[in-house]
Structures are given as structure tokens and as C-alpha cells.
Amino acid sequence: MSERIRIRLFLAGGAGLAALLAWGLAGLPAFGEFNGACALLINHVVVAQRHATDAVTAVNFDYRALDTLGEEFILFTSVVGLAVLLREQRSERERPPARASEEHRFQGSSYALRALTLMLVGPLVVLALYVDSHGALTPGGGFQGGVLGAAGLLLVFLGGGYLTMRRLSPHALVELAEASGAAGYGLIGFGGLVFAGVFFKNFLGLGTPGELISAGTIPLSSMAVGLEVTGAFVLLWSEFLDQALIVRHR
């Protein structure tokens, strides 16, 4: 396909998307008006029905868990597609092992920045696990916690250098984490089908509202999504950094 044809296809698709967005925005209610009967209903019944004190997480991982499965796999397939394209572009050839003098560091970094970022890695990872596991109790959940977990490894890059980040998060482990998180969330939905007769039915004991072990499958779903999001973002950054280093080396 020639470059001219690709540009024409892009312009046609962009025009269609712009028209669709304009049509959707025109149908939104006026600023300040709230027409959220469904939201009011969820707020009224969520604690009694699901024993979850965070209605947003209950909606994401229970009431509309099937939609969340689609959102999760959009992220999964897009990152995998990016990795395939970049690896194909460089023909899967790895950059020769860098010497210590070739270690890539964030431009403008200093010893103080390195010390600060490395000190923050542990607390940030703990915060990510807290947000993942407490999604049914407080604002947060797997998507937010997953981004926090990935940011912890990004801090390793900013403070300790790229090779340090690669040692802590090898590609095989990152790919396994992303795939395990996506598969784990799908298996939770399948468990609802097996044990309760409905895909993504909350089939575990609901526990006591406000306690960590409560809300049935919602915390498990949150943790699975958090693992997938962390793996996806780390893989995304690693692929771009690999590509940048190869181009720089050439």
C-alpha cells in the first residue's frame, strides 16, 4: 500500500471519527444537569447487594464486569501489537550488551535525583498493592493500582538507569505478568459461569462490608487487572526504550 493511499485512508477515518465525536458531544446534557438515575440506584443498593463500599469498583468488576473484560483486552492487544511491530522492525535483534559507561540514564539526572527516586520505589509499589487490594473499599482499583505499580519501575529507570530497570523487569517476566493478569480476570468470569451459572457472576462469599476480605470476587478481579495493567505499561515503556537505544547505537 502506497503512502498516498495510507494518508487518504487516515483522513477518511479521521473525518468519520470527528463526525462521530461531534454527534456524541451534541447529545450530552447541559453543563450542571445530572440525569444519573442508574448512578443513584447503584449508590442505594451496592452495599446491600455486593458488600462493597466503593460503588465505582463494584460497577467495574461486578455489575458491568463483562465490559471491563473488553476494556482490559483492548489494552492487552494494543500493547502486544506494539511489541510485535517494534520487534519486527528491528528483526528481533538485541542491542549488544552495554558497558557500564554506556548505561543510559535520564538526561539531567543527578545523584540526588537517583537517590530520591530509588527511595520512592518501595513505597510506590506498596501503595500500588494497597490500591489494588482495597478497590472494593476505597476509591481506586486495578487500573489505578496497575499504573502506580508500573510507575515504580519507571522510577528505577529515572534514578538507576535503563539496565537496572531491565534487570528488575526482564521481558519474559513482564510478558508473563501481563498475560497472567488478563487470563486471571477472564478465568474469574468463567468461574461465575461454572459455579453460579452466569458469566462473571459474583460467586464467592461477600463477607462483611468495610473489611478487606469482602465483596466476593471484586478484590480478585481488581488484583488481576492491576497485574495486567502493570505488565502492559512496563512492556510498553521497555519496547520504546529498546527501540530508542538500538537507534542510538546505530
C-alpha positions in Angstrom: 0.0 0.0 0.0 1.5 3.3 -1.1 2.0 6.3 1.3 -0.7 8.3 -0.6 -3.3 5.6 -0.1 -2.5 5.3 3.6 -2.8 9.1 4.0 -6.2 9.1 2.3 -7.4 6.2 4.4 -6.3 8.0 7.5 -8.0 11.2 6.5 -11.2 9.4 5.7 -11.2 7.5 9.0 -10.3 10.7 10.9 -13.1 12.6 9.3 -15.6 9.8 10.3 -14.3 9.8 13.8 -14.5 13.6 14.1 -18.1 13.5 12.9 -19.0 10.7 15.4 -17.4 12.6 18.3 -19.3 15.8 17.3 -22.6 13.9 17.1 -21.9 12.4 20.6 -20.9 15.7 22.2 -24.0 17.3 20.8 -26.2 14.8 22.6 -24.7 15.4 26.1 -26.8 17.1 28.7 -26.2 20.8 29.5 -23.4 21.6 32.0 -24.6 21.2 35.6 -27.5 19.0 34.7 -27.4 15.5 36.2 -29.5 12.7 34.7 -28.0 9.7 36.5 -30.8 7.5 37.6 -28.6 4.5 37.3 -25.9 6.0 39.4 -28.4 6.9 42.1 -29.7 3.4 42.1 -26.3 1.8 42.4 -25.4 4.0 45.3 -28.6 2.9 47.0 -28.1 -0.9 46.6 -24.4 -1.6 46.2 -23.5 -2.1 49.9 -26.5 -4.4 50.5 -26.1 -6.4 47.3 -22.3 -6.6 46.9 -20.9 -5.6 50.3 -18.6 -3.1 48.6 -18.2 0.4 49.9 -16.8 1.7 46.6 -19.6 1.8 44.1 -17.3 2.6 41.1 -15.2 -0.5 41.6 -18.3 -2.6 42.2 -19.7 -1.4 38.8 -16.4 -2.0 37.0 -15.7 -5.5 38.4 -19.2 -6.8 39.0 -22.3 -5.0 37.6 -20.6 -4.5 34.2 -17.6 -6.8 34.6 -18.1 -8.1 31.0 -17.5 -4.5 29.7 -14.4 -4.3 31.8 -13.1 -7.5 30.2 -13.3 -5.8 26.8 -11.5 -2.7 28.1 -8.8 -4.9 29.6 -8.2 -6.8 26.4 -8.1 -3.6 24.4 -5.1 -2.6 26.4 -3.7 -6.1 26.2 -3.9 -6.4 22.4 -2.8 -2.9 21.7 0.4 -3.4 23.8 1.1 -6.8 22.3 0.5 -5.3 18.8 3.0 -2.6 19.5 5.6 -5.1 20.8 5.2 -7.2 17.7 5.6 -4.3 15.3 8.7 -2.9 17.0 10.3 -6.3 17.3 9.6 -7.0 13.7 11.0 -3.6 12.7 14.3 -4.4 14.4 14.1 -8.1 13.4 14.3 -9.2 17.0 18.0 -8.3 17.1 19.0 -7.3 20.6 21.4 -4.4 21.2 24.9 -5.6 22.2 25.3 -5.7 26.0 26.1 -2.2 27.1 29.2 -1.4 29.1 28.9 0.5 32.4 30.0 3.7 30.6 27.1 3.2 28.1 24.4 2.9 30.7 21.5 5.1 29.6 20.3 7.5 32.2 17.6 10.1 32.3 19.0 13.3 30.8 19.9 15.8 33.5 19.7 13.2 36.3 21.9 13.8 39.4 23.0 11.7 42.4 20.3 13.4 44.4 17.6 12.5 41.9 18.8 8.9 41.7 18.7 8.6 45.5 15.3 10.1 45.8 13.7 8.0 43.0 15.2 4.8 44.3 13.9 5.6 47.8 10.4 6.1 46.4 10.3 2.8 44.5 9.4 0.6 47.5 6.7 2.9 48.9 5.2 3.3 45.5 5.0 -0.5 44.9 3.3 -0.9 48.4 0.9 1.9 47.5 0.1 0.1 44.3 -0.7 -3.1 46.1 -2.8 -1.2 48.6 -4.9 0.4 45.9 -5.3 -2.9 44.0 -6.4 -4.8 47.1 -8.6 -2.1 48.6 -10.5 -1.3 45.4 -13.8 -2.5 46.9 -13.4 -0.4 50.0 -11.9 2.9 48.9 -11.5 4.8 45.6 -9.0 3.0 43.4 -8.9 -0.5 42.0 -6.9 -2.5 39.5 -6.5 0.1 36.7 -5.2 2.8 39.1 -3.0 0.5 41.1 -1.6 -1.1 37.9 -0.4 2.3 36.7 1.2 3.0 40.1 3.0 -0.3 40.0 4.4 0.4 36.6 5.4 3.9 37.7 7.6 2.3 40.4 9.7 0.6 37.7 9.7 3.8 35.7 11.3 5.4 38.7 14.0 2.8 38.6 14.8 3.9 35.1 14.8 7.6 36.0 17.0 7.0 39.0 19.1 3.9 38.4 19.4 3.7 34.6 17.9 1.6 31.9 19.9 -1.6 32.5 18.9 -1.6 36.2 15.3 -1.5 35.1 15.8 -4.3 32.6 17.4 -6.5 35.4 14.4 -5.9 37.7 11.8 -6.4 34.9 13.1 -8.8 32.2 10.8 -9.0 29.2 9.8 -12.6 29.9 8.6 -11.8 33.4 6.8 -8.7 32.2 5.1 -10.6 29.4 4.1 -13.3 31.9 2.6 -10.8 34.3 0.5 -9.1 31.5 -0.7 -12.4 30.2 -1.4 -13.8 33.7 -3.4 -10.8 34.7 -5.6 -10.8 31.5 -6.1 -14.6 31.8 -6.8 -14.4 35.5 -9.6 -11.9 35.0 -11.1 -14.0 32.3 -11.0 -17.1 34.5 -12.8 -15.2 37.3 -15.6 -14.6 34.8 -15.5 -18.3 33.8 -15.7 -19.2 37.4 -19.0 -17.4 37.7 -20.3 -19.4 34.8 -19.2 -22.7 36.3 -20.2 -22.1 40.0 -23.2 -19.8 39.6 -24.4 -20.4 36.0 -23.8 -16.8 34.9 -20.6 -15.4 33.3 -18.9 -13.0 35.8 -21.5 -13.8 38.5 -20.1 -12.9 41.9 -19.9 -16.5 43.3 -17.7 -16.1 46.4 -18.9 -15.2 49.9 -19.5 -11.4 50.3 -18.1 -11.1 53.8 -18.7 -8.0 56.0 -18.9 -4.5 54.3 -15.8 -2.4 55.1 -13.5 -5.4 55.7 -10.6 -6.3 53.4 -11.9 -9.8 52.7 -15.4 -8.8 51.4 -17.3 -8.1 48.2 -16.7 -11.7 46.8 -14.8 -11.8 43.5 -14.4 -8.0 43.2 -11.0 -7.8 45.0 -9.7 -10.8 43.0 -10.8 -9.1 39.8 -9.1 -5.8 40.9 -5.8 -7.6 41.6 -5.9 -9.4 38.3 -6.5 -6.2 36.3 -3.8 -4.5 38.3 -1.3 -7.2 37.4 -2.2 -6.9 33.7 -2.1 -3.1 33.6 1.4 -3.1 35.3 2.7 -5.6 32.9 1.2 -3.8 29.9 2.7 -0.4 30.8 6.1 -1.8 31.7 6.2 -3.7 28.4 5.2 -0.6 26.5 7.9 1.5 28.1 10.5 -1.3 27.7 9.8 -1.7 24.0 10.1 2.0 23.3 13.3 2.3 25.3 14.8 -0.8 23.5 13.9 0.8 20.2 15.4 4.2 21.2 18.7 2.5 22.3 19.0 0.5 19.1 18.5 3.6 17.0 21.0 5.5 19.2 23.5 2.6 18.9 23.3 2.5 15.1 
